[in-house]
Amino acid sequence: MCRNRFIALVLAISLLTPTAVPSFAATVSITIGSNLNNGRAITCSQGQRLLQNRGFRDVRRMNCRGRLFTYHARRGGGRFEVTLNSRTARVTDIRRIRW
């Protein structure tokens, strides 16, 4: 009986003892903006090319002032107003329109 308790105690201590685990540092890139201009805002023409590369055609610049750029473009069979964030180069809004 005493031997079983001793074995249980040894097992409990060995399970609770922390073991050394190697750690690895992850490389994380924290930048604001896009990788197009190393964190700087994109230009209006770069935004136009981005939309063309994303499948839009007949892309027309409507407003390229400020933080949000607005374009009119076609995709599939529809016409859209596409808003692009000039800092991150991400599409923030797409609305179907009539020309």
Secondary structure, 3 states (H helix, E strand, C coil): CHHHHHHHHHHHHHHHCCCCCCCCCCCCCCCCCCCCCCCCCCCHHHHHHHHHHCCCEEEEEEECCCCEEEEEEEECCEEEEEEEECCCCCEEEEEECCC
